[in-house]
Amino acid sequence: FKTLKKIPMTTSEVHDTIMWMMPALVETFSSPRDIVDIQPEGGEDTDRADKVQELLNFQTERQNEGFMNRYYWMLSCLQMNIGFLKVSWEQEKQTVEQEVMLDDNGLTTIPPNATVKSQELASQGDGITTGNIYRVVLQTERTVKNQPRIEVLSVTDVRWNSSAKELRKAKFVQHK
């Protein structure tokens, strides 16, 4: 496996110059424009594309510390001549239970994403003026987290197959 060893800076002038230009460099790539740009496929997708773009920009910049990620990534690029950002998708679900009282007609309106955990007859109707009432416990799964996760990786924590002359042509790239 091919990996990079951290190479110390040879002179303080190079280090000082990089550190001096970092704020301006990161600011250039952090302009007011959106970091994520979503293009709609058709006219009917415009509103949805705008909402998704706004959400992804919020998740990228606020929930993933976008400015600091770009700062450390660019710093690694300038110091080591290579930098790595790991982008993955984080999804977390939660099971929620809910007890409801339903009549005979209500049993047919149970949402398709709900699972009936238990069902018992609470009161029996006469079949003419009143129907049966059931106590039903429903389980549904709801999404708690559904967002991108962006991490800056240390150069020493990444490896790839040694036969690759260029990183983009590597058969695999692995985060240790």
C-alpha positions in Angstrom: 0.0 0.0 0.0 1.2 3.4 -0.8 0.9 6.1 1.9 2.5 9.5 2.5 4.7 10.3 5.4 4.3 13.7 6.9 7.2 15.9 5.6 8.2 18.7 7.9 8.6 22.2 6.4 12.2 22.9 5.6 12.1 26.7 6.2 10.0 29.0 8.3 9.6 31.4 5.3 7.6 28.8 3.4 5.5 28.1 6.5 5.0 31.8 7.3 4.0 32.6 3.7 1.4 29.8 3.6 0.0 30.8 6.9 -0.1 34.5 5.8 -2.1 33.7 2.6 -4.5 31.1 4.1 -7.3 33.5 5.3 -7.4 35.3 1.9 -7.3 32.0 0.0 -10.1 30.4 2.0 -12.2 33.6 1.8 -11.9 33.4 -2.0 -13.5 30.0 -2.0 -16.0 30.9 0.7 -17.6 33.8 -1.1 -21.3 34.6 -0.6 -22.3 32.3 -3.4 -23.6 28.9 -2.6 -21.1 26.0 -2.2 -23.6 23.5 -3.4 -25.5 24.2 -6.7 -28.5 22.1 -7.7 -29.8 22.4 -11.2 -33.5 21.4 -11.9 -34.1 18.9 -14.6 -37.3 20.6 -15.7 -39.4 23.7 -15.0 -41.5 21.8 -12.5 -38.4 20.9 -10.4 -37.3 24.5 -9.8 -38.9 25.0 -6.4 -37.7 21.6 -5.1 -34.2 22.2 -6.5 -34.0 25.6 -4.7 -35.1 24.0 -1.4 -32.7 21.1 -1.6 -29.9 23.5 -2.6 -30.7 25.7 0.5 -30.8 22.7 2.8 -27.5 21.2 1.5 -25.7 24.5 1.8 -26.9 24.8 5.4 -25.8 21.2 6.1 -22.4 21.7 4.4 -21.6 25.1 5.9 -23.2 25.0 9.4 -23.5 21.3 10.4 -20.2 20.3 8.8 -18.1 23.5 9.6 -17.6 24.2 5.9 -15.2 27.1 6.4 -12.9 25.2 8.7 -13.0 22.1 6.5 -11.9 24.2 3.5 -9.2 25.9 5.6 -7.6 22.6 6.8 -8.0 21.0 3.4 -6.3 23.9 1.6 -3.6 24.0 4.3 -2.9 20.3 3.7 -2.8 20.9 0.0 -0.2 23.7 0.3 1.9 22.0 2.9 1.8 18.4 1.6 1.0 19.0 -2.0 -2.1 16.8 -1.5 -5.3 17.0 0.6 -8.2 14.7 1.2 -11.9 15.4 2.0 -14.1 12.5 2.8 -17.7 13.0 1.9 -20.3 10.5 3.1 -24.0 10.4 3.8 -25.2 10.1 7.4 -28.7 8.6 8.0 -30.2 7.9 11.3 -33.7 6.5 11.9 -35.8 6.2 15.1 -38.7 3.9 15.8 -41.8 5.7 17.3 -44.7 4.0 18.9 -48.2 5.6 19.0 -51.4 4.3 20.6 -54.6 5.2 18.8 -58.3 4.4 19.1 -59.8 3.4 15.8 -63.2 2.2 14.7 -63.8 -0.4 11.9 -63.3 2.2 9.2 -60.2 3.7 10.9 -58.5 0.3 10.6 -58.4 0.8 6.8 -56.7 4.2 7.1 -53.5 3.0 8.8 -50.6 4.5 6.9 -48.7 2.1 4.7 -45.4 3.0 6.5 -46.8 2.0 9.9 -46.6 -1.5 11.4 -49.4 -2.7 13.8 -47.6 -3.8 16.9 -50.8 -4.8 18.8 -54.5 -4.5 18.3 -57.2 -5.3 20.9 -60.9 -4.7 21.0 -61.7 -1.8 23.4 -65.4 -1.8 23.1 -67.9 -3.8 21.0 -70.5 -2.0 19.1 -74.0 -3.1 18.3 -73.3 -3.3 14.6 -76.1 -1.0 13.6 -75.5 2.5 15.2 -72.1 2.0 16.7 -69.1 0.0 15.4 -66.3 -1.7 17.3 -63.6 0.4 18.8 -60.0 -0.9 18.8 -56.9 0.1 20.8 -54.1 -0.1 18.3 -50.4 0.4 18.9 -48.6 1.6 15.7 -44.9 1.6 15.1 -43.4 4.0 12.5 -39.9 4.8 11.6 -38.9 8.4 11.2 -35.7 9.9 9.9 -33.9 11.8 12.6 -30.8 12.7 10.6 -30.3 12.6 6.8 -27.3 14.8 5.7 -23.9 14.8 4.2 -20.9 14.4 6.4 -17.6 16.0 5.4 -14.3 15.3 7.1 -10.8 16.5 6.3 -8.4 13.5 6.4 -4.8 13.6 7.5 -2.5 12.7 4.6 -1.0 9.9 6.8 -4.5 8.3 7.2 -5.0 7.6 3.5 -3.6 4.9 1.4 -4.0 3.6 -2.1 -2.7 0.8 -4.4 1.0 1.2 -5.1 0.7 0.5 -8.8 -1.2 3.8 -9.5 0.9 6.5 -11.0 -1.9 9.1 -10.3 -4.3 9.0 -7.4 -7.4 9.4 -9.7 -6.4 6.2 -11.5 -5.9 4.1 -8.3 -8.1 1.0 -8.1 -8.9 1.9 -4.5 -8.3 4.7 -2.0 -8.7 3.7 1.7 -9.1 5.7 4.9 -7.4 3.9 7.7 
